[in-house]
Amino acid sequence: QVQLVESGGGLVQAGGSLRLSCTASGRIFNINVMGWYRQAPGNQRELVAVITKDGNINYEDSVKGRFTISRDNNKNMVYLQMNSLKPEDAAVYYCNARTWGMINFWGTGTLVTVSS
């Protein structure tokens, strides 16, 4: 099992920045991909950004150039720096870890609210 704990959500004005953090514990040696997904009310959960253990990154198109994902394998942490936030970025953000065996683990989510 892998446990994920997020932090860093909150309320920010449009144009502002937030940094999300996620700490993994448990059977962390099995983790390959870590990343962030988000779910706004009435919408499906969607990928925001993911990073593999060796540093390959993929972003959802709407966040490219504004969000930066990074990972510290020594600390078992993944981060999401979010700049130039827009009201449409408001959602619950979930940390995700996927093992080499393609098993997904999820955090409980952290709420990001963006006021216009």
C-alpha positions in Angstrom: 0.0 0.0 0.0 1.0 3.6 -0.6 -0.3 6.5 1.4 -0.4 10.0 0.0 -0.9 13.2 1.9 -1.4 16.5 0.1 -1.0 20.0 1.4 -0.9 23.6 0.1 -4.4 24.2 -1.2 -6.3 27.4 -0.3 -7.9 30.5 -1.6 -6.1 32.7 -4.0 -7.0 35.6 -6.3 -6.9 35.2 -10.0 -3.4 35.7 -11.2 -2.0 34.4 -8.0 0.1 31.4 -7.1 -0.1 28.3 -4.9 2.3 25.4 -4.4 0.9 22.0 -3.7 2.9 19.3 -2.0 2.4 15.6 -1.7 4.2 13.1 0.5 4.2 9.4 -0.2 4.8 6.7 2.4 4.4 3.0 2.6 5.6 0.7 -0.3 7.2 3.7 -2.1 9.8 1.6 -3.9 6.9 0.4 -6.1 6.1 3.9 -7.3 6.9 4.9 -10.9 4.6 7.8 -11.8 3.5 10.6 -9.4 1.2 13.4 -10.4 -1.7 15.6 -9.8 -5.3 15.4 -11.0 -8.2 17.7 -10.3 -11.9 17.5 -10.1 -14.3 20.5 -10.2 -17.9 20.2 -9.2 -19.9 18.4 -11.9 -16.8 17.4 -13.8 -14.8 14.2 -14.1 -11.4 14.0 -12.5 -8.8 15.1 -15.0 -5.0 14.9 -15.3 -3.1 18.1 -14.5 0.5 16.9 -14.6 2.5 13.7 -14.1 6.1 13.0 -13.7 7.9 9.6 -13.9 10.6 8.4 -11.6 13.2 9.3 -14.2 11.8 12.8 -14.8 9.6 12.5 -17.8 6.7 15.0 -17.5 3.3 15.5 -19.1 1.0 18.4 -18.6 -2.6 19.0 -19.5 -2.8 21.6 -22.2 -4.5 24.3 -20.3 -1.8 24.4 -17.6 1.2 24.4 -19.8 3.4 27.4 -19.1 1.6 28.2 -15.9 2.1 25.0 -13.7 5.3 23.2 -13.0 5.5 19.7 -11.5 8.6 18.5 -9.7 9.6 15.5 -7.7 12.1 14.8 -5.0 12.7 11.0 -5.0 14.8 11.2 -1.9 12.0 12.8 0.1 9.2 10.8 -1.7 7.5 14.0 -2.5 5.9 15.6 -5.6 5.1 19.3 -6.0 2.9 21.4 -8.2 3.8 25.0 -8.5 0.7 26.8 -9.9 1.2 30.3 -11.2 -1.2 32.7 -13.0 -4.2 30.9 -11.6 -7.5 31.3 -13.2 -11.0 30.7 -11.8 -11.3 27.7 -14.0 -8.4 26.1 -12.2 -10.5 25.9 -9.0 -11.0 22.3 -8.0 -10.1 19.6 -5.6 -6.5 18.6 -6.5 -5.6 15.0 -5.9 -2.1 13.5 -5.6 -1.7 10.3 -7.5 1.0 7.6 -7.4 1.1 4.7 -9.9 3.2 1.7 -9.3 5.2 -0.2 -11.9 2.4 -2.7 -11.8 -0.1 0.0 -12.9 -1.9 0.2 -9.5 -3.1 3.7 -8.6 -3.2 5.3 -5.2 -4.8 8.5 -4.3 -4.6 11.2 -1.7 -7.7 12.6 -0.1 -7.4 15.9 -2.0 -6.8 19.5 -1.3 -9.1 22.3 -2.3 -8.0 25.1 -4.5 -10.3 28.1 -4.8 -9.6 30.9 -7.2 -11.5 34.2 -6.8 -12.1 36.4 -9.8 
